[in-house]
Amino acid sequence: MDIVWSALLFSGKWLFIGLIYAMLFVVLLAVRREMQGHLVDARPASSPLKGRLKVINSGSDKRARPGTLLNLSKETSLGADNANDLVLTDQYVSAQHARLRWDGTRWRLRDLGSTNGTFINQRRLTPQQEEPVPLGATIALGDMTFELTE
């Protein structure tokens, strides 16, 4: 009888230790899953690139026509120099005038030190400082005016 009780206590002790380890494993899995959820939530949501410039006023640029939609890349340089992504031949647009950049959530515009300035909704930008540009805003470079659309 003593042998039976000893065997039963011995196996019960190991069963109890095994259950404790199993519960610890389940708790660790739940904590890990919970932490991963918070890490994912903490990252900023990035939305797909969307945006085009609609020509409102073409100024002295003979190639641009009001109503024309110009596609934008993730980073688009604007200016009179042929090295720009969008070459604008308006007489008041500088060679390296401005840069539009998609940051994953919104468009940002930087005046690159142009002579005549860059404007968002008639507000002049500080040179070399990026400013957010909401969809529907007007952007003016020289005598040219654009609207940022989807």
DSSP file (Angstrom, degrees, kcal/mol; ACC not computed):
  #  RESIDUE AA STRUCTURE BP1 BP2  ACC     N-H-->O    O-->H-N    N-H-->O    O-->H-N    TCO  KAPPA ALPHA  PHI   PSI    X-CA   Y-CA   Z-CA
    1    1 A M     >        0   0    0      0, 0.0     4,-2.3     0, 0.0     5,-0.2   0.000 360.0 360.0 360.0 -39.8    0.0    0.0    0.0
    2    2 A D  H  >  +     0   0    0      1,-0.2     4,-2.4     2,-0.2     5,-0.2   0.868 360.0  53.1 -62.0 -35.7    2.9    2.4    0.8
    3    3 A I  H  > S+     0   0    0      2,-0.2     4,-2.6     1,-0.2    -1,-0.2   0.891 108.2  50.1 -66.8 -39.6    4.3    1.7   -2.7
    4    4 A V  H  > S+     0   0    0      2,-0.2     4,-2.6     1,-0.2    -2,-0.2   0.930 112.7  46.1 -64.6 -45.7    1.0    2.6   -4.3
    5    5 A W  H  X S+     0   0    0     -4,-2.3     4,-2.8     2,-0.2     5,-0.2   0.894 113.0  50.4 -65.1 -39.0    0.7    5.9   -2.3
    6    6 A S  H  X S+     0   0    0     -4,-2.4     4,-2.7     2,-0.2    -2,-0.2   0.928 112.6  46.0 -63.4 -45.2    4.4    6.7   -3.1
    7    7 A A  H  X S+     0   0    0     -4,-2.6     4,-2.6     2,-0.2     5,-0.2   0.907 114.1  49.1 -64.5 -41.4    3.9    6.1   -6.8
    8    8 A L  H  X S+     0   0    0     -4,-2.6     4,-2.3     2,-0.2    -2,-0.2   0.923 114.1  44.5 -65.1 -44.6    0.7    8.1   -6.8
    9    9 A L  H  X S+     0   0    0     -4,-2.8     4,-2.4     2,-0.2    -2,-0.2   0.900 113.6  51.5 -65.5 -40.9    2.2   11.1   -4.9
   10   10 A F  H  X S+     0   0    0     -4,-2.7     4,-1.7    -5,-0.2    -2,-0.2   0.939 114.8  41.0 -61.9 -48.3    5.3   10.9   -7.2
   11   11 A S  H  X S+     0   0    0     -4,-2.6     4,-2.2     1,-0.2    -1,-0.2   0.858 114.4  53.1 -70.3 -34.2    3.3   11.0  -10.4
   12   12 A G  H  X S+     0   0    0     -4,-2.3     4,-2.5    -5,-0.2    -1,-0.2   0.882 106.3  53.4 -65.9 -38.2    0.9   13.6   -9.0
   13   13 A K  H  X S+     0   0    0     -4,-2.4     4,-2.2     2,-0.2    -2,-0.2   0.929 112.1  44.0 -62.1 -45.3    3.8   15.8   -8.1
   14   14 A W  H  X S+     0   0    0     -4,-1.7     4,-2.4     2,-0.2    -2,-0.2   0.851 112.3  52.9 -69.4 -34.5    5.2   15.7  -11.7
   15   15 A L  H  X S+     0   0    0     -4,-2.2     4,-2.2     2,-0.2    -1,-0.2   0.916 109.8  49.0 -64.7 -42.3    1.7   16.2  -13.1
   16   16 A F  H  X S+     0   0    0     -4,-2.5     4,-2.0     2,-0.2    -2,-0.2   0.918 111.8  48.0 -63.2 -44.3    1.3   19.3  -10.9
   17   17 A I  H  X S+     0   0    0     -4,-2.2     4,-2.2     1,-0.2    -2,-0.2   0.903 111.1  51.7 -62.8 -41.5    4.7   20.7  -12.0
   18   18 A G  H  X S+     0   0    0     -4,-2.4     4,-2.3     1,-0.2    -1,-0.2   0.894 108.6  50.7 -62.1 -40.7    3.7   20.0  -15.7
   19   19 A L  H  X S+     0   0    0     -4,-2.2     4,-2.5     2,-0.2    -1,-0.2   0.884 108.5  52.2 -64.9 -38.7    0.4   21.9  -15.2
   20   20 A I  H  X S+     0   0    0     -4,-2.0     4,-2.4     2,-0.2    -2,-0.2   0.932 111.0  47.0 -62.9 -45.2    2.2   24.9  -13.8
   21   21 A Y  H  X S+     0   0    0     -4,-2.2     4,-2.4     2,-0.2    -2,-0.2   0.893 111.4  51.5 -63.8 -39.1    4.6   25.0  -16.8
   22   22 A A  H  X S+     0   0    0     -4,-2.3     4,-2.2     2,-0.2    -2,-0.2   0.917 111.1  47.4 -63.8 -43.0    1.7   24.6  -19.2
   23   23 A M  H  X S+     0   0    0     -4,-2.5     4,-2.5     2,-0.2    -2,-0.2   0.907 111.3  51.2 -65.0 -40.9   -0.1   27.5  -17.5
   24   24 A L  H  X S+     0   0    0     -4,-2.4     4,-2.5     1,-0.2    -2,-0.2   0.905 109.7  50.6 -61.1 -41.8    3.1   29.6  -17.6
   25   25 A F  H  X S+     0   0    0     -4,-2.4     4,-2.3     2,-0.2    -2,-0.2   0.914 110.6  48.6 -62.1 -44.6    3.5   28.9  -21.3
   26   26 A V  H  X S+     0   0    0     -4,-2.2     4,-2.2     2,-0.2    -2,-0.2   0.906 111.7  49.5 -63.8 -42.2   -0.2   29.9  -22.0
   27   27 A V  H  X S+     0   0    0     -4,-2.5     4,-2.5     2,-0.2    -2,-0.2   0.922 110.5  50.2 -63.4 -44.1    0.3   33.2  -20.0
   28   28 A L  H  X S+     0   0    0     -4,-2.5     4,-2.6     1,-0.2    -2,-0.2   0.896 110.0  50.6 -62.3 -40.3    3.5   34.0  -21.9
   29   29 A L  H  X S+     0   0    0     -4,-2.3     4,-2.6     2,-0.2    -1,-0.2   0.915 111.1  48.7 -62.0 -42.7    1.8   33.4  -25.2
   30   30 A A  H  X S+     0   0    0     -4,-2.2     4,-2.3     2,-0.2    -2,-0.2   0.908 112.3  48.0 -65.0 -41.3   -1.0   35.7  -24.2
   31   31 A V  H  X S+     0   0    0     -4,-2.5     4,-2.6     2,-0.2    -2,-0.2   0.925 112.4  49.2 -64.3 -44.2    1.4   38.4  -23.1
   32   32 A R  H  X S+     0   0    0     -4,-2.6     4,-2.4     1,-0.2    -2,-0.2   0.930 112.0  48.0 -60.7 -46.0    3.4   38.1  -26.3
   33   33 A R  H  X S+     0   0    0     -4,-2.6     4,-1.8     1,-0.2    -1,-0.2   0.902 112.6  49.5 -62.2 -41.1    0.2   38.4  -28.4
   34   34 A E  H  X S+     0   0    0     -4,-2.3     4,-1.6     1,-0.2    -2,-0.2   0.908 111.4  48.4 -65.0 -42.4   -1.0   41.4  -26.5
   35   35 A M  H  X S+     0   0    0     -4,-2.6     4,-2.2     1,-0.2    -2,-0.2   0.889 109.0  52.9 -67.2 -38.7    2.4   43.2  -26.8
   36   36 A Q  H  X S+     0   0    0     -4,-2.4     4,-2.3     1,-0.2    -1,-0.2   0.895 106.1  54.6 -63.6 -38.6    2.5   42.5  -30.5
   37   37 A G  H  X S+     0   0    0     -4,-1.8     4,-2.0     1,-0.2    -1,-0.2   0.902 109.7  46.6 -60.7 -41.2   -0.9   44.0  -30.9
   38   38 A H  H  X S+     0   0    0     -4,-1.6     4,-1.7     2,-0.2    -1,-0.2   0.870 109.8  53.3 -70.3 -36.3    0.2   47.2  -29.2
   39   39 A L  H  X S+     0   0    0     -4,-2.2     4,-0.8     2,-0.2    -2,-0.2   0.909 110.3  47.5 -64.1 -40.4    3.4   47.4  -31.3
   40   40 A V  H >< S+     0   0    0     -4,-2.3     3,-0.8     1,-0.2    -2,-0.2   0.910 111.8  50.3 -66.4 -41.1    1.4   47.2  -34.5
   41   41 A D  H 3< S+     0   0    0     -4,-2.0    -1,-0.2     1,-0.2    -2,-0.2   0.795 103.6  60.9 -66.8 -27.4   -1.1   49.8  -33.2
   42   42 A A  H 3< S+     0   0    0     -4,-1.7    -1,-0.2    -5,-0.1    -2,-0.2   0.722  85.7  90.5 -75.2 -20.4    1.8   52.2  -32.3
   43   43 A R  S << S-     0   0    0     -3,-0.8     2,-0.1    -4,-0.8     3,-0.0  -0.529  88.0-108.6 -75.7 141.1    3.1   52.4  -35.9
   44   44 A P        -     0   0    0      0, 0.0     2,-0.3     0, 0.0    -1,-0.1  -0.446  34.4-112.3 -68.4 140.6    1.6   55.2  -38.1
   45   45 A A        -     0   0    0     -2,-0.1     2,-0.5    -4,-0.1    -4,-0.0  -0.565  28.7-152.1 -73.6 131.5   -0.7   54.0  -40.7
   46   46 A S        -     0   0    0     -2,-0.3    59,-0.2    59,-0.0    58,-0.1  -0.915   8.7-159.9-106.9 127.2    0.6   54.5  -44.2
   47   47 A S        -     0   0    0     57,-3.0     3,-0.1    -2,-0.5    57,-0.1  -0.730  30.8 -88.1-104.6 157.0   -1.8   55.0  -47.0
   48   48 A P        -     0   0    0      0, 0.0     2,-0.2     0, 0.0    -1,-0.1  -0.191  54.4 -86.1 -62.8 154.0   -1.1   54.5  -50.6
   49   49 A L        +     0   0    0     53,-0.1     2,-0.4    -3,-0.1    25,-0.1  -0.384  57.4 166.6 -59.9 125.0    0.2   57.4  -52.7
   50   50 A K        +     0   0    0     -2,-0.2     2,-0.2    -3,-0.1   100,-0.1  -0.978  18.9  93.1-144.5 131.6   -2.6   59.5  -54.0
   51   51 A G        -     0   0    0     99,-0.6    21,-1.0    -2,-0.4     2,-0.3  -0.526  29.8-174.4 153.2 140.1   -2.4   62.9  -55.5
   52   52 A R  E     -AB  71 149A   0     97,-2.6    97,-3.2    19,-0.2     2,-0.6  -0.968  28.5-119.0-143.9 157.1   -2.1   64.9  -58.7
   53   53 A L  E     -AB  70 148A   0     17,-2.6    17,-3.3    -2,-0.3     2,-0.5  -0.890  22.1-155.8-100.1 127.3   -1.6   68.5  -59.6
   54   54 A K  E     -AB  69 147A   0     93,-2.8    93,-2.0    -2,-0.6     2,-0.4  -0.901  20.6-125.0-101.5 125.4   -4.4   70.1  -61.6
   55   55 A V  E     + B   0 146A   0     13,-2.8    12,-3.6    -2,-0.5    91,-0.2  -0.574  37.0 166.2 -71.9 121.9   -3.4   73.1  -63.6
   56   56 A I  E    S+     0   0A   0     89,-3.0     2,-0.4    -2,-0.4    90,-0.2   0.809  74.4  12.7 -98.9 -49.0   -5.6   76.1  -62.7
   57   57 A N  E     - B   0 145A   0     88,-1.8    88,-2.4     8,-0.1    -1,-0.4  -0.991  61.3-163.5-133.8 123.5   -3.6   78.9  -64.2
   58   58 A S    >   -     0   0    0     -2,-0.4     3,-2.2     1,-0.2     6,-0.2   0.477  20.9-164.2 -88.4  -2.1   -0.7   78.2  -66.6
   59   59 A G  T 3   -     0   0    0     84,-0.5    -1,-0.2     1,-0.3    85,-0.1  -0.283  68.0 -25.4  55.7-133.9    0.9   81.6  -66.4
   60   60 A S  T 3  S+     0   0    0      2,-0.0     2,-0.8     3,-0.0    -1,-0.3   0.339 105.6 117.3 -94.0   7.4    3.3   82.1  -69.2
   61   61 A D    <   -     0   0    0     -3,-2.2     3,-0.2     1,-0.2    29,-0.1  -0.667  46.9-167.9 -76.5 111.1    3.9   78.3  -69.6
   62   62 A K  S    S+     0   0    0     -2,-0.8    -1,-0.2     1,-0.2    -3,-0.1   0.711  81.2  56.4 -75.1 -20.5    2.6   77.6  -73.2
   63   63 A R  S    S+     0   0    0     -5,-0.1     2,-0.3    -3,-0.1    -1,-0.2   0.797  91.3  80.5 -83.4 -28.1    2.7   73.8  -72.7
   64   64 A A        -     0   0    0     -3,-0.2    -6,-0.1    -6,-0.2    24,-0.0  -0.595  62.5-164.0 -82.8 139.0    0.4   73.7  -69.6
   65   65 A R    >   -     0   0    0     -2,-0.3     3,-2.3    -8,-0.1   -10,-0.3  -0.974  30.0-102.9-121.5 135.0   -3.3   73.9  -70.2
   66   66 A P  T 3  S+     0   0    0      0, 0.0   -10,-0.2     0, 0.0     3,-0.1  -0.295 109.9  29.3 -54.1 136.3   -5.8   74.7  -67.4
   67   67 A G  T 3  S+     0   0    0    -12,-3.6     2,-0.1     1,-0.3   -11,-0.1   0.185  85.8 136.1  95.9 -15.9   -7.6   71.5  -66.3
   68   68 A T    <   -     0   0    0     -3,-2.3   -13,-2.8   -13,-0.2     2,-0.5  -0.429  48.2-140.5 -66.2 136.6   -4.6   69.3  -67.1
   69   69 A L  E     -A   54   0A   0    -15,-0.2     2,-0.5    -2,-0.1   -15,-0.2  -0.886  12.4-160.1-101.9 127.5   -3.8   66.7  -64.5
   70   70 A L  E     -A   53   0A   0    -17,-3.3   -17,-2.6    -2,-0.5     2,-0.1  -0.928  15.9-130.9-110.0 122.3   -0.2   66.0  -63.7
   71   71 A N  E     -A   52   0A   0     -2,-0.5     2,-0.4   -19,-0.2   -19,-0.2  -0.410  20.2-147.0 -72.0 146.4    0.8   62.8  -62.0
   72   72 A L        -     0   0    0    -21,-1.0     2,-0.2    -2,-0.1   -21,-0.1  -0.873   2.8-149.9-114.0 146.4    3.0   62.9  -58.9
   73   73 A S        -     0   0    0     -2,-0.4     3,-0.2    27,-0.1    29,-0.1  -0.492  46.9 -84.8 -99.3 179.5    5.6   60.5  -57.7
   74   74 A K  S    S+     0   0    0      1,-0.3    28,-3.3    -2,-0.2     2,-0.4   0.857 124.8  20.8 -56.4 -35.5    6.6   59.9  -54.1
   75   75 A E  E    S-F  101   0B   0     26,-0.2     2,-0.5    28,-0.0    -1,-0.3  -0.971  78.9-177.1-134.9 120.9    9.0   62.9  -54.4
   76   76 A T  E     -F  100   0B   0     24,-3.2    24,-3.0    -2,-0.4     2,-0.4  -0.970  12.4-153.2-124.6 122.4    8.4   65.3  -57.2
   77   77 A S  E     -F   99   0B   0     -2,-0.5     9,-2.6    22,-0.2     8,-0.5  -0.755  11.8-161.6 -93.3 141.8   10.7   68.3  -58.0
   78   78 A L  E     +Fg  98  86B   0     20,-3.1    20,-2.2    -2,-0.4    19,-1.2  -0.972  32.6  98.4-124.9 136.3    9.2   71.3  -59.8
   79   79 A G  E    S- g   0  87B   0      7,-1.8     9,-2.4    -2,-0.4    16,-0.3  -0.962  75.0 -83.2 168.4 179.6   11.1   74.0  -61.6
   80   80 A A  S    S+     0   0    0     14,-2.3    15,-0.2    -2,-0.3    16,-0.1   0.692  91.1  97.6 -82.1 -20.6   12.3   75.5  -64.9
   81   81 A D  S >  S-     0   0    0     14,-1.8     3,-1.7    13,-0.3     7,-0.1  -0.435  79.0-127.6 -72.2 143.2   15.4   73.3  -65.2
   82   82 A N  T 3  S+     0   0    0      1,-0.3    -1,-0.1    -2,-0.1     5,-0.1   0.636 103.7  71.9 -65.7 -14.0   15.1   70.1  -67.4
   83   83 A A  T 3  S+     0   0    0     12,-0.1    -1,-0.3     3,-0.1    -6,-0.1   0.599  79.5  99.5 -76.9 -10.6   16.4   68.0  -64.5
   84   84 A N  S <  S-     0   0    0     -3,-1.7     3,-0.2    11,-0.1    -6,-0.1  -0.349  79.0-128.6 -75.3 156.3   13.1   68.5  -62.6
   85   85 A D  S    S+     0   0    0     -8,-0.5     2,-0.6     1,-0.3    -7,-0.2   0.904 106.9  33.5 -68.5 -42.3   10.3   65.9  -62.5
   86   86 A L  E    S-g   78   0B   0     -9,-2.6    -7,-1.8   -16,-0.0     2,-0.6  -0.949  83.0-156.0-115.5 110.1    7.8   68.6  -63.6
   87   87 A V  E     -g   79   0B   0     -2,-0.6     2,-0.5    -3,-0.2    -7,-0.2  -0.768  10.0-169.0 -89.7 120.6    9.4   71.1  -65.9
   88   88 A L        -     0   0    0     -9,-2.4     5,-0.1    -2,-0.6    -2,-0.0  -0.944  12.3-166.6-114.3 124.1    7.6   74.5  -65.7
   89   89 A T        +     0   0    0     -2,-0.5   -27,-0.1     3,-0.0     2,-0.1   0.191  40.4 133.7 -99.8  18.1    8.4   77.1  -68.3
   90   90 A D    >   -     0   0    0      1,-0.1     3,-1.7   -29,-0.1    -2,-0.1  -0.456  63.4-125.9 -64.2 139.3    6.7   80.0  -66.6
   91   91 A Q  T 3  S+     0   0    0      1,-0.3    -1,-0.1    -2,-0.1    51,-0.1   0.691 107.4  50.8 -64.1 -19.0    9.0   83.0  -66.6
   92   92 A Y  T 3  S+     0   0    0     49,-0.1     2,-0.5     2,-0.1    24,-0.4   0.325  86.2 101.0-102.4   7.4    8.7   83.5  -62.8
   93   93 A V  S <  S-     0   0    0     -3,-1.7   -14,-0.1    48,-0.1    48,-0.0  -0.808  71.0-129.4 -93.2 130.6    9.4   79.9  -61.9
   94   94 A S    >   -     0   0    0     -2,-0.5   -14,-2.3    23,-0.1     3,-0.6  -0.276  22.8-107.8 -74.5 163.3   13.0   79.3  -60.6
   95   95 A A  T 3  S+     0   0    0      1,-0.3   -14,-1.8   -16,-0.3     2,-0.5   0.930 119.5  20.9 -57.7 -49.3   15.3   76.6  -62.0
   96   96 A Q  T 3  S+     0   0    0    -17,-0.2    -1,-0.3     1,-0.1   -17,-0.2  -0.825  86.0 156.3-118.4  86.8   14.9   74.5  -58.8
   97   97 A H    <   -     0   0    0    -19,-1.2    15,-2.8    -3,-0.6    17,-0.5   0.963  51.9 -21.3 -85.7 -55.8   11.7   76.0  -57.4
   98   98 A A  E     -FH  78 111B   0    -20,-2.2   -20,-3.1    13,-0.3     2,-0.4  -0.946  46.0-136.7-153.4 167.1   10.0   73.5  -55.1
   99   99 A R  E     -FH  77 110B   0     11,-2.2    11,-2.2    -2,-0.3     2,-0.4  -0.993   9.2-157.7-136.3 129.0    9.7   69.8  -54.1
  100  100 A L  E     -FH  76 109B   0    -24,-3.0   -24,-3.2    -2,-0.4     2,-0.4  -0.890  18.0-174.9-101.7 133.8    6.5   67.9  -53.3
  101  101 A R  E     -FH  75 108B   0      7,-3.0     7,-2.3    -2,-0.4     2,-0.6  -0.995  22.9-142.9-136.4 133.5    6.9   64.8  -51.1
  102  102 A W  E     - H   0 107B   0    -28,-3.3     5,-0.2    -2,-0.4   -53,-0.1  -0.839  13.0-170.7 -90.5 121.3    4.5   62.1  -50.0
  103  103 A D        -     0   0    0      3,-2.5    -1,-0.1    -2,-0.6     4,-0.1   0.320  56.0 -91.6 -96.8   9.3    5.4   61.1  -46.4
  104  104 A G  S    S+     0   0    0      2,-0.2   -57,-3.0   -30,-0.1     3,-0.1   0.093 121.2  38.6 104.5 -21.9    3.1   58.1  -46.3
  105  105 A T  S    S+     0   0    0      1,-0.4     2,-0.3   -59,-0.2    -3,-0.0   0.563 122.2   0.6-129.2 -25.4    0.1   59.9  -44.8
  106  106 A R  S    S-     0   0    0    -59,-0.1    -3,-2.5    -5,-0.1    -1,-0.4  -0.979  72.9 -92.4-159.2 167.5    0.1   63.4  -46.5
  107  107 A W  E     -HI 102 133B   0     26,-0.7    26,-2.7    -2,-0.3     2,-0.4  -0.634  33.4-164.8 -86.5 145.5    1.8   65.6  -49.0
  108  108 A R  E     -HI 101 132B   0     -7,-2.3    -7,-3.0    -2,-0.3     2,-0.4  -0.990   3.0-155.7-131.5 141.1    4.5   68.0  -47.9
  109  109 A L  E     -HI 100 131B   0     22,-3.0    22,-2.4    -2,-0.4     2,-0.4  -0.943   6.4-170.4-121.8 137.7    5.8   71.0  -50.0
  110  110 A R  E     -H   99   0B   0    -11,-2.2   -11,-2.2    -2,-0.4     2,-0.5  -0.994  19.1-139.4-128.4 127.8    9.2   72.7  -49.7
  111  111 A D  E     -H   98   0B   0     18,-0.5    17,-3.4    15,-0.5   -13,-0.3  -0.750  14.2-149.6 -79.8 128.1   10.3   75.9  -51.3
  112  112 A L        -     0   0    0    -15,-2.8   -14,-0.1    -2,-0.5    -1,-0.1   0.020  61.0 -73.6 -91.9  29.0   13.9   75.3  -52.5
  113  113 A G  S    S-     0   0    0    -16,-0.2   -15,-0.1     1,-0.1    -1,-0.1   0.821  73.4-178.3  85.9  34.0   14.9   79.0  -52.1
  114  114 A S        -     0   0    0    -17,-0.5    -1,-0.1     1,-0.1     4,-0.1  -0.204  32.6-125.8 -65.5 157.5   13.0   80.2  -55.2
  115  115 A T  S    S+     0   0    0      1,-0.2    -1,-0.1     2,-0.1   -22,-0.1   0.919 106.5  31.9 -69.4 -45.3   13.2   83.9  -56.2
  116  116 A N  S    S-     0   0    0    -24,-0.4    -1,-0.2     1,-0.2   -23,-0.1   0.380 110.3-121.2-101.2   3.4    9.4   84.5  -56.3
  117  117 A G        -     0   0    0     24,-0.1    25,-0.8   -20,-0.1     2,-0.4   0.080  12.8 -99.7  85.8 165.0    8.3   82.2  -53.6
  118  118 A T  E     -C  141   0A   0      7,-0.3     7,-3.0    23,-0.1     2,-0.4  -0.979  34.9-158.9-126.8 139.3    6.0   79.2  -53.3
  119  119 A F  E     -CD 140 124A   0     21,-2.3    21,-2.3    -2,-0.4     2,-0.5  -0.952  15.6-163.3-128.2 139.2    2.5   79.5  -51.9
  120  120 A I  E >  S-CD 139 123A   0      3,-2.4     3,-1.8    -2,-0.4    19,-0.2  -0.989  89.8 -17.2-115.7 120.0   -0.1   77.2  -50.3
  121  121 A N  T 3  S-     0   0    0     17,-2.9    -1,-0.1    -2,-0.5    18,-0.1   0.905 129.9 -53.4  48.7  47.0   -3.6   78.7  -50.3
  122  122 A Q  T 3  S+     0   0    0      1,-0.2     2,-0.6    16,-0.2    -1,-0.3   0.553 112.5 122.5  67.8  12.5   -2.0   82.2  -50.9
  123  123 A R  E <   -D  120   0A   0     -3,-1.8    -3,-2.4     0, 0.0    -1,-0.2  -0.921  63.1-127.2-106.7 122.9    0.3   81.8  -47.9
  124  124 A R  E     -D  119   0A   0     -2,-0.6    -5,-0.2    -5,-0.2     2,-0.2  -0.453  22.3-129.4 -71.4 134.3    4.0   82.1  -48.7
  125  125 A L        -     0   0    0     -7,-3.0    -7,-0.3    -2,-0.2    -1,-0.1  -0.530  19.1-113.0 -80.9 148.2    6.2   79.3  -47.5
  126  126 A T    >   -     0   0    0     -2,-0.2     3,-1.5     3,-0.1   -15,-0.5  -0.691  47.5-101.6 -74.0 129.0    9.4   79.8  -45.6
  127  127 A P  T 3  S+     0   0    0      0, 0.0   -15,-0.2     0, 0.0    -1,-0.1  -0.212 100.9   9.9 -56.5 143.0   12.3   78.7  -47.8
  128  128 A Q  T 3  S+     0   0    0    -17,-3.4     2,-0.5     1,-0.2   -16,-0.1   0.665 102.1 113.1  63.1  21.3   13.8   75.3  -47.1
  129  129 A Q    <   -     0   0    0     -3,-1.5   -18,-0.5   -18,-0.2     2,-0.2  -0.983  64.3-131.5-125.4 123.5   11.0   74.4  -44.7
  130  130 A E        -     0   0    0     -2,-0.5   -20,-0.2   -20,-0.2   -30,-0.1  -0.475  23.8-171.5 -73.6 139.9    8.5   71.6  -45.4
  131  131 A E  E     -I  109   0B   0    -22,-2.4   -22,-3.0    -2,-0.2     2,-0.1  -0.983  26.8-110.1-129.1 142.1    4.8   72.4  -45.0
  132  132 A P  E     -I  108   0B   0      0, 0.0   -24,-0.3     0, 0.0   -26,-0.0  -0.442  26.8-154.5 -69.2 145.6    1.9   70.0  -45.1
  133  133 A V  E     -I  107   0B   0    -26,-2.7   -26,-0.7    -2,-0.1     2,-0.1  -0.959   7.9-147.1-123.3 111.6   -0.4   70.4  -48.1
  134  134 A P    >   -     0   0    0      0, 0.0     3,-2.0     0, 0.0    14,-0.2  -0.433  33.4 -92.5 -74.5 152.1   -4.0   69.2  -47.7
  135  135 A L  T 3  S+     0   0    0      1,-0.2    14,-0.2    -2,-0.1     3,-0.1  -0.395 115.5  31.8 -59.7 139.0   -5.9   67.8  -50.7
  136  136 A G  T 3  S+     0   0    0     12,-3.8    -1,-0.2     1,-0.3    13,-0.1   0.270  89.8 131.6  93.8 -10.3   -7.8   70.6  -52.4
  137  137 A A    <   -     0   0    0     -3,-2.0    11,-2.5    11,-0.2     2,-0.4  -0.375  56.8-122.5 -73.1 153.0   -5.3   73.2  -51.5
  138  138 A T  E     - E   0 147A   0      9,-0.2   -17,-2.9    -3,-0.1     2,-0.4  -0.795  20.8-161.2 -95.6 141.9   -3.9   75.6  -54.2
  139  139 A I  E     -CE 120 146A   0      7,-2.7     7,-2.9    -2,-0.4     2,-0.5  -0.989   5.6-164.0-122.0 126.9   -0.2   75.7  -54.8
  140  140 A A  E     +CE 119 145A   0    -21,-2.3   -21,-2.3    -2,-0.4     2,-0.4  -0.952  13.5 172.4-118.1 131.9    1.3   78.7  -56.6
  141  141 A L  E >   -CE 118 144A   0      3,-2.0     3,-2.4    -2,-0.5   -48,-0.1  -0.988  69.7 -40.1-132.6 121.7    4.7   78.9  -58.2
  142  142 A G  T 3  S-     0   0    0    -25,-0.8   -83,-0.1    -2,-0.4   -49,-0.1  -0.408 124.7 -27.2  58.9-131.9    5.5   82.0  -60.3
  143  143 A D  T 3  S+     0   0    0    -85,-0.1   -84,-0.5    -2,-0.1     2,-0.3   0.341 119.0 102.8 -92.9   6.0    2.3   82.9  -62.2
  144  144 A M  E <   - E   0 141A   0     -3,-2.4    -3,-2.0   -86,-0.2     2,-0.4  -0.691  51.8-166.3 -94.1 142.4    1.2   79.2  -62.2
  145  145 A T  E     -BE  57 140A   0    -88,-2.4   -89,-3.0    -2,-0.3   -88,-1.8  -0.993   7.4-180.0-129.1 135.8   -1.5   77.9  -59.9
  146  146 A F  E     -BE  55 139A   0     -7,-2.9    -7,-2.7    -2,-0.4     2,-0.4  -0.878  19.8-140.5-127.3 159.3   -2.3   74.2  -59.2
  147  147 A E  E     -BE  54 138A   0    -93,-2.0   -93,-2.8    -2,-0.3     2,-0.7  -0.991  20.4-130.7-119.0 132.3   -4.8   72.4  -57.1
  148  148 A L  E     +B   53   0A   0    -11,-2.5   -12,-3.8    -2,-0.4     2,-0.2  -0.732  40.7 169.0 -81.6 115.9   -3.7   69.2  -55.3
  149  149 A T  E      B   52   0A   0    -97,-3.2   -97,-2.6    -2,-0.7   -14,-0.0  -0.729 360.0 360.0-122.1 170.8   -6.3   66.6  -56.1
  150  150 A E              0   0    0    -99,-0.3   -99,-0.6    -2,-0.2   -97,-0.1   0.467 360.0 360.0 -74.8 360.0   -6.6   62.8  -55.6
